[in-house]
Amino acid sequence: RILSYVEVVPGLFSPNGDGRRELTSLRIGVEVPAGLTVVIQDLGGTVLRRVVVGQGVAAGALTLGWDGNDDLGQEVPD
């Protein structure tokens, strides 16, 4: 097993430029050193953002921020 948990905090966010709930964080528990790629999809399964964390990620807690933009830097819908 490579990951022990994945949490999104806050689970609801709204990156629409109003200054409220603009960012969310992905908290990931890594059990063993690994190369990680995080893929963010919408409810229909369309890939919105692909974040390559890299090779040799150490075991332990990892936190990644997401601003609600897709791979092209465009804001995705709520």
PDB file of N, CA, C and O in Angstrom:
ATOM      1  N   ARG A   1       0.846  -1.175   0.000  1.00  0.00           N
ATOM      2  CA  ARG A   1       0.000   0.000   0.000  1.00  0.00           C
ATOM      3  C   ARG A   1       0.889   1.236   0.000  1.00  0.00           C
ATOM      4  O   ARG A   1       1.818   1.334   0.802  1.00  0.00           O
ATOM      5  N   ILE A   2       0.614   2.166  -0.883  1.00  0.00           N
ATOM      6  CA  ILE A   2       1.433   3.370  -1.011  1.00  0.00           C
ATOM      7  C   ILE A   2       0.849   4.539  -0.215  1.00  0.00           C
ATOM      8  O   ILE A   2       1.590   5.280   0.431  1.00  0.00           O
ATOM      9  N   LEU A   3      -0.487   4.709  -0.259  1.00  0.00           N
ATOM     10  CA  LEU A   3      -1.135   5.819   0.436  1.00  0.00           C
ATOM     11  C   LEU A   3      -1.968   5.309   1.594  1.00  0.00           C
ATOM     12  O   LEU A   3      -2.636   4.282   1.474  1.00  0.00           O
ATOM     13  N   SER A   4      -1.937   6.014   2.710  1.00  0.00           N
ATOM     14  CA  SER A   4      -2.767   5.633   3.852  1.00  0.00           C
ATOM     15  C   SER A   4      -4.029   6.482   3.934  1.00  0.00           C
ATOM     16  O   SER A   4      -5.029   6.041   4.501  1.00  0.00           O
ATOM     17  N   TYR A   5      -4.002   7.690   3.378  1.00  0.00           N
ATOM     18  CA  TYR A   5      -5.201   8.530   3.357  1.00  0.00           C
ATOM     19  C   TYR A   5      -5.039   9.637   2.319  1.00  0.00           C
ATOM     20  O   TYR A   5      -3.929  10.017   1.947  1.00  0.00           O
ATOM     21  N   VAL A   6      -6.182  10.135   1.869  1.00  0.00           N
ATOM     22  CA  VAL A   6      -6.247  11.325   1.028  1.00  0.00           C
ATOM     23  C   VAL A   6      -7.437  12.132   1.531  1.00  0.00           C
ATOM     24  O   VAL A   6      -8.559  11.627   1.580  1.00  0.00           O
ATOM     25  N   GLU A   7      -7.194  13.379   1.902  1.00  0.00           N
ATOM     26  CA  GLU A   7      -8.254  14.255   2.393  1.00  0.00           C
ATOM     27  C   GLU A   7      -8.226  15.560   1.599  1.00  0.00           C
ATOM     28  O   GLU A   7      -7.165  16.040   1.199  1.00  0.00           O
ATOM     29  N   VAL A   8      -9.399  16.115   1.384  1.00  0.00           N
ATOM     30  CA  VAL A   8      -9.520  17.428   0.759  1.00  0.00           C
ATOM     31  C   VAL A   8     -10.089  18.369   1.820  1.00  0.00           C
ATOM     32  O   VAL A   8     -11.183  18.142   2.337  1.00  0.00           O
ATOM     33  N   VAL A   9      -9.331  19.439   2.146  1.00  0.00           N
ATOM     34  CA  VAL A   9      -9.734  20.343   3.223  1.00  0.00           C
ATOM     35  C   VAL A   9      -9.580  21.791   2.758  1.00  0.00           C
ATOM     36  O   VAL A   9      -8.460  22.197   2.451  1.00  0.00           O
ATOM     37  N   PRO A  10     -10.629  22.577   2.693  1.00  0.00           N
ATOM     38  CA  PRO A  10     -12.013  22.190   2.883  1.00  0.00           C
ATOM     39  C   PRO A  10     -12.525  21.422   1.673  1.00  0.00           C
ATOM     40  O   PRO A  10     -12.035  21.599   0.558  1.00  0.00           O
ATOM     41  N   GLY A  11     -13.505  20.577   1.905  1.00  0.00           N
ATOM     42  CA  GLY A  11     -14.071  19.763   0.832  1.00  0.00           C
ATOM     43  C   GLY A  11     -14.852  20.585  -0.179  1.00  0.00           C
ATOM     44  O   GLY A  11     -14.899  20.245  -1.361  1.00  0.00           O
ATOM     45  N   LEU A  12     -15.457  21.650   0.280  1.00  0.00           N
ATOM     46  CA  LEU A  12     -16.183  22.560  -0.614  1.00  0.00           C
ATOM     47  C   LEU A  12     -15.394  23.850  -0.728  1.00  0.00           C
ATOM     48  O   LEU A  12     -15.050  24.469   0.278  1.00  0.00           O
ATOM     49  N   PHE A  13     -15.111  24.249  -1.952  1.00  0.00           N
ATOM     50  CA  PHE A  13     -14.460  25.528  -2.165  1.00  0.00           C
ATOM     51  C   PHE A  13     -14.955  26.121  -3.466  1.00  0.00           C
ATOM     52  O   PHE A  13     -15.502  25.414  -4.314  1.00  0.00           O
ATOM     53  N   SER A  14     -14.762  27.421  -3.623  1.00  0.00           N
ATOM     54  CA  SER A  14     -15.352  28.139  -4.743  1.00  0.00           C
ATOM     55  C   SER A  14     -14.352  29.149  -5.292  1.00  0.00           C
ATOM     56  O   SER A  14     -14.346  30.311  -4.885  1.00  0.00           O
ATOM     57  N   PRO A  15     -13.506  28.702  -6.217  1.00  0.00           N
ATOM     58  CA  PRO A  15     -12.467  29.599  -6.751  1.00  0.00           C
ATOM     59  C   PRO A  15     -13.020  30.563  -7.795  1.00  0.00           C
ATOM     60  O   PRO A  15     -12.756  30.413  -8.988  1.00  0.00           O
ATOM     61  N   ASN A  16     -13.791  31.558  -7.339  1.00  0.00           N
ATOM     62  CA  ASN A  16     -14.431  32.476  -8.285  1.00  0.00           C
ATOM     63  C   ASN A  16     -13.973  33.923  -8.145  1.00  0.00           C
ATOM     64  O   ASN A  16     -14.570  34.823  -8.735  1.00  0.00           O
ATOM     65  N   GLY A  17     -12.909  34.154  -7.362  1.00  0.00           N
ATOM     66  CA  GLY A  17     -12.344  35.493  -7.257  1.00  0.00           C
ATOM     67  C   GLY A  17     -13.005  36.411  -6.246  1.00  0.00           C
ATOM     68  O   GLY A  17     -12.684  37.599  -6.199  1.00  0.00           O
ATOM     69  N   ASP A  18     -13.924  35.891  -5.431  1.00  0.00           N
ATOM     70  CA  ASP A  18     -14.587  36.757  -4.452  1.00  0.00           C
ATOM     71  C   ASP A  18     -13.859  36.819  -3.112  1.00  0.00           C
ATOM     72  O   ASP A  18     -14.326  37.482  -2.185  1.00  0.00           O
ATOM     73  N   GLY A  19     -12.711  36.131  -2.999  1.00  0.00           N
ATOM     74  CA  GLY A  19     -11.926  36.168  -1.776  1.00  0.00           C
ATOM     75  C   GLY A  19     -12.373  35.198  -0.701  1.00  0.00           C
ATOM     76  O   GLY A  19     -11.799  35.187   0.388  1.00  0.00           O
ATOM     77  N   ARG A  20     -13.376  34.387  -0.974  1.00  0.00           N
ATOM     78  CA  ARG A  20     -13.883  33.415   0.002  1.00  0.00           C
ATOM     79  C   ARG A  20     -13.757  32.009  -0.572  1.00  0.00           C
ATOM     80  O   ARG A  20     -14.168  31.754  -1.704  1.00  0.00           O
ATOM     81  N   ARG A  21     -13.191  31.102   0.211  1.00  0.00           N
ATOM     82  CA  ARG A  21     -13.048  29.694  -0.184  1.00  0.00           C
ATOM     83  C   ARG A  21     -12.367  29.537  -1.540  1.00  0.00           C
ATOM     84  O   ARG A  21     -12.811  28.757  -2.383  1.00  0.00           O
ATOM     85  N   GLU A  22     -11.294  30.278  -1.739  1.00  0.00           N
ATOM     86  CA  GLU A  22     -10.603  30.273  -3.031  1.00  0.00           C
ATOM     87  C   GLU A  22      -9.662  29.091  -3.225  1.00  0.00           C
ATOM     88  O   GLU A  22      -9.402  28.689  -4.359  1.00  0.00           O
ATOM     89  N   LEU A  23      -9.147  28.530  -2.133  1.00  0.00           N
ATOM     90  CA  LEU A  23      -8.157  27.458  -2.211  1.00  0.00           C
ATOM     91  C   LEU A  23      -8.618  26.245  -1.420  1.00  0.00           C
ATOM     92  O   LEU A  23      -9.409  26.359  -0.483  1.00  0.00           O
ATOM     93  N   THR A  24      -8.114  25.088  -1.811  1.00  0.00           N
ATOM     94  CA  THR A  24      -8.292  23.883  -1.017  1.00  0.00           C
ATOM     95  C   THR A  24      -6.950  23.171  -0.937  1.00  0.00           C
ATOM     96  O   THR A  24      -6.050  23.432  -1.736  1.00  0.00           O
ATOM     97  N   SER A  25      -6.826  22.287   0.016  1.00  0.00           N
ATOM     98  CA  SER A  25      -5.586  21.528   0.182  1.00  0.00           C
ATOM     99  C   SER A  25      -5.869  20.040   0.096  1.00  0.00           C
ATOM    100  O   SER A  25      -6.884  19.555   0.596  1.00  0.00           O
ATOM    101  N   LEU A  26      -4.965  19.332  -0.539  1.00  0.00           N
ATOM    102  CA  LEU A  26      -5.016  17.872  -0.583  1.00  0.00           C
ATOM    103  C   LEU A  26      -3.997  17.373   0.424  1.00  0.00           C
ATOM    104  O   LEU A  26      -2.805  17.654   0.300  1.00  0.00           O
ATOM    105  N   ARG A  27      -4.457  16.641   1.411  1.00  0.00           N
ATOM    106  CA  ARG A  27      -3.571  16.056   2.421  1.00  0.00           C
ATOM    107  C   ARG A  27      -3.443  14.575   2.118  1.00  0.00           C
ATOM    108  O   ARG A  27      -4.436  13.855   2.017  1.00  0.00           O
ATOM    109  N   ILE A  28      -2.207  14.138   1.977  1.00  0.00           N
ATOM    110  CA  ILE A  28      -1.936  12.769   1.523  1.00  0.00           C
ATOM    111  C   ILE A  28      -0.958  12.107   2.482  1.00  0.00           C
ATOM    112  O   ILE A  28       0.084  12.677   2.804  1.00  0.00           O
ATOM    113  N   GLY A  29      -1.290  10.912   2.935  1.00  0.00           N
ATOM    114  CA  GLY A  29      -0.395  10.128   3.767  1.00  0.00           C
ATOM    115  C   GLY A  29       0.351   9.131   2.898  1.00  0.00           C
ATOM    116  O   GLY A  29      -0.258   8.230   2.320  1.00  0.00           O
ATOM    117  N   VAL A  30       1.653   9.284   2.801  1.00  0.00           N
ATOM    118  CA  VAL A  30       2.488   8.436   1.956  1.00  0.00           C
ATOM    119  C   VAL A  30       3.151   7.383   2.846  1.00  0.00           C
ATOM    120  O   VAL A  30       3.884   7.724   3.774  1.00  0.00           O
ATOM    121  N   GLU A  31       2.891   6.106   2.562  1.00  0.00           N
ATOM    122  CA  GLU A  31       3.407   5.009   3.388  1.00  0.00           C
ATOM    123  C   GLU A  31       4.862   4.656   3.088  1.00  0.00           C
ATOM    124  O   GLU A  31       5.636   4.359   3.997  1.00  0.00           O
ATOM    125  N   VAL A  32       5.225   4.691   1.808  1.00  0.00           N
ATOM    126  CA  VAL A  32       6.583   4.334   1.390  1.00  0.00           C
ATOM    127  C   VAL A  32       7.041   5.355   0.345  1.00  0.00           C
ATOM    128  O   VAL A  32       6.206   5.925  -0.356  1.00  0.00           O
ATOM    129  N   PRO A  33       8.346   5.595   0.227  1.00  0.00           N
ATOM    130  CA  PRO A  33       8.813   6.516  -0.812  1.00  0.00           C
ATOM    131  C   PRO A  33       8.265   6.095  -2.176  1.00  0.00           C
ATOM    132  O   PRO A  33       8.283   4.916  -2.529  1.00  0.00           O
ATOM    133  N   ALA A  34       7.779   7.078  -2.933  1.00  0.00           N
ATOM    134  CA  ALA A  34       7.134   6.757  -4.213  1.00  0.00           C
ATOM    135  C   ALA A  34       7.141   7.969  -5.124  1.00  0.00           C
ATOM    136  O   ALA A  34       7.355   9.096  -4.676  1.00  0.00           O
ATOM    137  N   GLY A  35       6.905   7.730  -6.398  1.00  0.00           N
ATOM    138  CA  GLY A  35       6.637   8.791  -7.353  1.00  0.00           C
ATOM    139  C   GLY A  35       5.133   8.986  -7.399  1.00  0.00           C
ATOM    140  O   GLY A  35       4.390   8.013  -7.527  1.00  0.00           O
ATOM    141  N   LEU A  36       4.671  10.221  -7.298  1.00  0.00           N
ATOM    142  CA  LEU A  36       3.241  10.473  -7.251  1.00  0.00           C
ATOM    143  C   LEU A  36       2.798  11.424  -8.352  1.00  0.00           C
ATOM    144  O   LEU A  36       3.488  12.390  -8.678  1.00  0.00           O
ATOM    145  N   THR A  37       1.640  11.134  -8.912  1.00  0.00           N
ATOM    146  CA  THR A  37       0.930  12.046  -9.796  1.00  0.00           C
ATOM    147  C   THR A  37      -0.480  12.163  -9.250  1.00  0.00           C
ATOM    148  O   THR A  37      -1.163  11.154  -9.073  1.00  0.00           O
ATOM    149  N   VAL A  38      -0.921  13.380  -8.983  1.00  0.00           N
ATOM    150  CA  VAL A  38      -2.272  13.626  -8.481  1.00  0.00           C
ATOM    151  C   VAL A  38      -3.113  14.085  -9.655  1.00  0.00           C
ATOM    152  O   VAL A  38      -2.749  15.024 -10.362  1.00  0.00           O
ATOM    153  N   VAL A  39      -4.247  13.414  -9.860  1.00  0.00           N
ATOM    154  CA  VAL A  39      -5.158  13.751 -10.947  1.00  0.00           C
ATOM    155  C   VAL A  39      -6.469  14.225 -10.335  1.00  0.00           C
ATOM    156  O   VAL A  39      -7.093  13.509  -9.552  1.00  0.00           O
ATOM    157  N   ILE A  40      -6.883  15.438 -10.696  1.00  0.00           N
ATOM    158  CA  ILE A  40      -8.142  15.998 -10.207  1.00  0.00           C
ATOM    159  C   ILE A  40      -9.145  15.927 -11.347  1.00  0.00           C
ATOM    160  O   ILE A  40      -8.898  16.422 -12.447  1.00  0.00           O
ATOM    161  N   GLN A  41     -10.297  15.293 -11.058  1.00  0.00           N
ATOM    162  CA  GLN A  41     -11.337  15.097 -12.068  1.00  0.00           C
ATOM    163  C   GLN A  41     -12.640  15.729 -11.604  1.00  0.00           C
ATOM    164  O   GLN A  41     -12.859  15.922 -10.408  1.00  0.00           O
ATOM    165  N   ASP A  42     -13.507  16.051 -12.570  1.00  0.00           N
ATOM    166  CA  ASP A  42     -14.842  16.492 -12.198  1.00  0.00           C
ATOM    167  C   ASP A  42     -15.715  15.260 -11.970  1.00  0.00           C
ATOM    168  O   ASP A  42     -15.242  14.133 -12.118  1.00  0.00           O
ATOM    169  N   LEU A  43     -16.967  15.460 -11.615  1.00  0.00           N
ATOM    170  CA  LEU A  43     -17.850  14.332 -11.307  1.00  0.00           C
ATOM    171  C   LEU A  43     -18.069  13.401 -12.498  1.00  0.00           C
ATOM    172  O   LEU A  43     -18.394  12.228 -12.314  1.00  0.00           O
ATOM    173  N   GLY A  44     -17.894  13.910 -13.708  1.00  0.00           N
ATOM    174  CA  GLY A  44     -18.053  13.093 -14.908  1.00  0.00           C
ATOM    175  C   GLY A  44     -16.794  12.336 -15.298  1.00  0.00           C
ATOM    176  O   GLY A  44     -16.812  11.568 -16.259  1.00  0.00           O
ATOM    177  N   GLY A  45     -15.705  12.538 -14.571  1.00  0.00           N
ATOM    178  CA  GLY A  45     -14.467  11.833 -14.859  1.00  0.00           C
ATOM    179  C   GLY A  45     -13.506  12.578 -15.773  1.00  0.00           C
ATOM    180  O   GLY A  45     -12.444  12.052 -16.106  1.00  0.00           O
ATOM    181  N   THR A  46     -13.859  13.794 -16.184  1.00  0.00           N
ATOM    182  CA  THR A  46     -12.968  14.587 -17.026  1.00  0.00           C
ATOM    183  C   THR A  46     -11.797  15.094 -16.186  1.00  0.00           C
ATOM    184  O   THR A  46     -11.994  15.658 -15.109  1.00  0.00           O
ATOM    185  N   VAL A  47     -10.591  14.891 -16.683  1.00  0.00           N
ATOM    186  CA  VAL A  47      -9.398  15.341 -15.966  1.00  0.00           C
ATOM    187  C   VAL A  47      -9.312  16.865 -16.053  1.00  0.00           C
ATOM    188  O   VAL A  47      -9.283  17.437 -17.142  1.00  0.00           O
ATOM    189  N   LEU A  48      -9.270  17.507 -14.889  1.00  0.00           N
ATOM    190  CA  LEU A  48      -9.160  18.955 -14.817  1.00  0.00           C
ATOM    191  C   LEU A  48      -7.729  19.406 -14.603  1.00  0.00           C
ATOM    192  O   LEU A  48      -7.276  20.382 -15.202  1.00  0.00           O
ATOM    193  N   ARG A  49      -7.025  18.692 -13.750  1.00  0.00           N
ATOM    194  CA  ARG A  49      -5.656  19.077 -13.409  1.00  0.00           C
ATOM    195  C   ARG A  49      -4.833  17.844 -13.110  1.00  0.00           C
ATOM    196  O   ARG A  49      -5.298  16.932 -12.426  1.00  0.00           O
ATOM    197  N   ARG A  50      -3.635  17.810 -13.610  1.00  0.00           N
ATOM    198  CA  ARG A  50      -2.705  16.722 -13.348  1.00  0.00           C
ATOM    199  C   ARG A  50      -1.457  17.349 -12.722  1.00  0.00           C
ATOM    200  O   ARG A  50      -0.789  18.178 -13.340  1.00  0.00           O
ATOM    201  N   VAL A  51      -1.156  16.942 -11.493  1.00  0.00           N
ATOM    202  CA  VAL A  51      -0.011  17.486 -10.769  1.00  0.00           C
ATOM    203  C   VAL A  51       0.988  16.356 -10.553  1.00  0.00           C
ATOM    204  O   VAL A  51       0.702  15.397  -9.835  1.00  0.00           O
ATOM    205  N   VAL A  52       2.151  16.470 -11.170  1.00  0.00           N
ATOM    206  CA  VAL A  52       3.209  15.492 -10.972  1.00  0.00           C
ATOM    207  C   VAL A  52       4.029  15.959  -9.783  1.00  0.00           C
ATOM    208  O   VAL A  52       4.735  16.965  -9.854  1.00  0.00           O
ATOM    209  N   VAL A  53       3.927  15.214  -8.690  1.00  0.00           N
ATOM    210  CA  VAL A  53       4.655  15.569  -7.479  1.00  0.00           C
ATOM    211  C   VAL A  53       6.121  15.178  -7.632  1.00  0.00           C
ATOM    212  O   VAL A  53       7.010  15.857  -7.119  1.00  0.00           O
ATOM    213  N   GLY A  54       6.366  14.078  -8.342  1.00  0.00           N
ATOM    214  CA  GLY A  54       7.737  13.697  -8.633  1.00  0.00           C
ATOM    215  C   GLY A  54       8.121  12.336  -8.103  1.00  0.00           C
ATOM    216  O   GLY A  54       7.328  11.658  -7.449  1.00  0.00           O
ATOM    217  N   GLN A  55       9.331  11.953  -8.390  1.00  0.00           N
ATOM    218  CA  GLN A  55       9.897  10.689  -7.929  1.00  0.00           C
ATOM    219  C   GLN A  55      10.503  10.885  -6.556  1.00  0.00           C
ATOM    220  O   GLN A  55      10.920  11.989  -6.204  1.00  0.00           O
ATOM    221  N   GLY A  56      10.552   9.826  -5.789  1.00  0.00           N
ATOM    222  CA  GLY A  56      11.235   9.864  -4.505  1.00  0.00           C
ATOM    223  C   GLY A  56      10.556  10.699  -3.442  1.00  0.00           C
ATOM    224  O   GLY A  56      11.224  11.262  -2.575  1.00  0.00           O
ATOM    225  N   VAL A  57       9.211  10.788  -3.495  1.00  0.00           N
ATOM    226  CA  VAL A  57       8.487  11.482  -2.431  1.00  0.00           C
ATOM    227  C   VAL A  57       8.667  10.661  -1.159  1.00  0.00           C
ATOM    228  O   VAL A  57       8.404   9.458  -1.150  1.00  0.00           O
ATOM    229  N   ALA A  58       9.110  11.305  -0.095  1.00  0.00           N
ATOM    230  CA  ALA A  58       9.394  10.600   1.156  1.00  0.00           C
ATOM    231  C   ALA A  58       8.105  10.141   1.830  1.00  0.00           C
ATOM    232  O   ALA A  58       7.042  10.731   1.639  1.00  0.00           O
ATOM    233  N   ALA A  59       8.219   9.091   2.612  1.00  0.00           N
ATOM    234  CA  ALA A  59       7.089   8.636   3.416  1.00  0.00           C
ATOM    235  C   ALA A  59       6.747   9.718   4.434  1.00  0.00           C
ATOM    236  O   ALA A  59       7.629  10.414   4.937  1.00  0.00           O
ATOM    237  N   GLY A  60       5.454   9.851   4.732  1.00  0.00           N
ATOM    238  CA  GLY A  60       4.990  10.843   5.698  1.00  0.00           C
ATOM    239  C   GLY A  60       3.822  11.622   5.145  1.00  0.00           C
ATOM    240  O   GLY A  60       3.189  11.204   4.175  1.00  0.00           O
ATOM    241  N   ALA A  61       3.537  12.751   5.756  1.00  0.00           N
ATOM    242  CA  ALA A  61       2.411  13.600   5.359  1.00  0.00           C
ATOM    243  C   ALA A  61       2.847  14.557   4.256  1.00  0.00           C
ATOM    244  O   ALA A  61       3.930  15.139   4.309  1.00  0.00           O
ATOM    245  N   LEU A  62       1.987  14.707   3.263  1.00  0.00           N
ATOM    246  CA  LEU A  62       2.234  15.604   2.140  1.00  0.00           C
ATOM    247  C   LEU A  62       0.997  16.475   1.979  1.00  0.00           C
ATOM    248  O   LEU A  62      -0.123  15.966   2.028  1.00  0.00           O
ATOM    249  N   THR A  63       1.176  17.765   1.789  1.00  0.00           N
ATOM    250  CA  THR A  63       0.063  18.672   1.551  1.00  0.00           C
ATOM    251  C   THR A  63       0.303  19.420   0.256  1.00  0.00           C
ATOM    252  O   THR A  63       1.367  20.004   0.049  1.00  0.00           O
ATOM    253  N   LEU A  64      -0.705  19.398  -0.622  1.00  0.00           N
ATOM    254  CA  LEU A  64      -0.653  20.117  -1.894  1.00  0.00           C
ATOM    255  C   LEU A  64      -1.820  21.088  -1.943  1.00  0.00           C
ATOM    256  O   LEU A  64      -2.943  20.722  -1.598  1.00  0.00           O
ATOM    257  N   GLY A  65      -1.572  22.302  -2.361  1.00  0.00           N
ATOM    258  CA  GLY A  65      -2.652  23.261  -2.536  1.00  0.00           C
ATOM    259  C   GLY A  65      -3.181  23.217  -3.955  1.00  0.00           C
ATOM    260  O   GLY A  65      -2.453  22.896  -4.895  1.00  0.00           O
ATOM    261  N   TRP A  66      -4.473  23.546  -4.101  1.00  0.00           N
ATOM    262  CA  TRP A  66      -5.063  23.660  -5.438  1.00  0.00           C
ATOM    263  C   TRP A  66      -5.913  24.914  -5.475  1.00  0.00           C
ATOM    264  O   TRP A  66      -6.736  25.145  -4.589  1.00  0.00           O
ATOM    265  N   ASP A  67      -5.710  25.726  -6.508  1.00  0.00           N
ATOM    266  CA  ASP A  67      -6.400  27.003  -6.645  1.00  0.00           C
ATOM    267  C   ASP A  67      -7.638  26.939  -7.518  1.00  0.00           C
ATOM    268  O   ASP A  67      -8.250  27.970  -7.798  1.00  0.00           O
ATOM    269  N   GLY A  68      -8.018  25.740  -7.954  1.00  0.00           N
ATOM    270  CA  GLY A  68      -9.220  25.594  -8.775  1.00  0.00           C
ATOM    271  C   GLY A  68      -8.993  25.824 -10.250  1.00  0.00           C
ATOM    272  O   GLY A  68      -9.955  25.905 -11.013  1.00  0.00           O
ATOM    273  N   ASN A  69      -7.736  25.933 -10.677  1.00  0.00           N
ATOM    274  CA  ASN A  69      -7.447  26.098 -12.098  1.00  0.00           C
ATOM    275  C   ASN A  69      -7.105  24.764 -12.734  1.00  0.00           C
ATOM    276  O   ASN A  69      -6.576  23.863 -12.082  1.00  0.00           O
ATOM    277  N   ASP A  70      -7.416  24.652 -14.024  1.00  0.00           N
ATOM    278  CA  ASP A  70      -7.095  23.434 -14.753  1.00  0.00           C
ATOM    279  C   ASP A  70      -5.651  23.493 -15.248  1.00  0.00           C
ATOM    280  O   ASP A  70      -4.903  24.408 -14.904  1.00  0.00           O
ATOM    281  N   ASP A  71      -5.268  22.507 -16.059  1.00  0.00           N
ATOM    282  CA  ASP A  71      -3.885  22.441 -16.563  1.00  0.00           C
ATOM    283  C   ASP A  71      -3.509  23.624 -17.438  1.00  0.00           C
ATOM    284  O   ASP A  71      -2.325  23.913 -17.612  1.00  0.00           O
ATOM    285  N   LEU A  72      -4.515  24.322 -17.999  1.00  0.00           N
ATOM    286  CA  LEU A  72      -4.244  25.476 -18.851  1.00  0.00           C
ATOM    287  C   LEU A  72      -4.312  26.795 -18.084  1.00  0.00           C
ATOM    288  O   LEU A  72      -4.178  27.869 -18.671  1.00  0.00           O
ATOM    289  N   GLY A  73      -4.523  26.707 -16.753  1.00  0.00           N
ATOM    290  CA  GLY A  73      -4.600  27.903 -15.934  1.00  0.00           C
ATOM    291  C   GLY A  73      -5.973  28.547 -15.927  1.00  0.00           C
ATOM    292  O   GLY A  73      -6.134  29.658 -15.421  1.00  0.00           O
ATOM    293  N   GLN A  74      -6.964  27.864 -16.485  1.00  0.00           N
ATOM    294  CA  GLN A  74      -8.322  28.391 -16.516  1.00  0.00           C
ATOM    295  C   GLN A  74      -9.085  27.950 -15.271  1.00  0.00           C
ATOM    296  O   GLN A  74      -8.946  26.813 -14.821  1.00  0.00           O
ATOM    297  N   GLU A  75      -9.880  28.843 -14.725  1.00  0.00           N
ATOM    298  CA  GLU A  75     -10.705  28.533 -13.545  1.00  0.00           C
ATOM    299  C   GLU A  75     -11.772  27.518 -13.936  1.00  0.00           C
ATOM    300  O   GLU A  75     -12.457  27.682 -14.946  1.00  0.00           O
ATOM    301  N   VAL A  76     -11.908  26.467 -13.126  1.00  0.00           N
ATOM    302  CA  VAL A  76     -12.931  25.447 -13.396  1.00  0.00           C
ATOM    303  C   VAL A  76     -14.209  25.802 -12.641  1.00  0.00           C
ATOM    304  O   VAL A  76     -14.151  26.511 -11.637  1.00  0.00           O
ATOM    305  N   PRO A  77     -15.352  25.325 -13.105  1.00  0.00           N
ATOM    306  CA  PRO A  77     -16.616  25.638 -12.414  1.00  0.00           C
ATOM    307  C   PRO A  77     -16.656  25.018 -11.011  1.00  0.00           C
ATOM    308  O   PRO A  77     -15.952  24.050 -10.724  1.00  0.00           O
ATOM    309  N   ASP A  78     -17.502  25.604 -10.142  1.00  0.00           N
ATOM    310  CA  ASP A  78     -17.715  25.054  -8.801  1.00  0.00           C
ATOM    311  C   ASP A  78     -18.115  23.596  -8.892  1.00  0.00           C
ATOM    312  O   ASP A  78     -18.340  22.953  -7.867  1.00  0.00           O
TER     313      ASP A  78
END
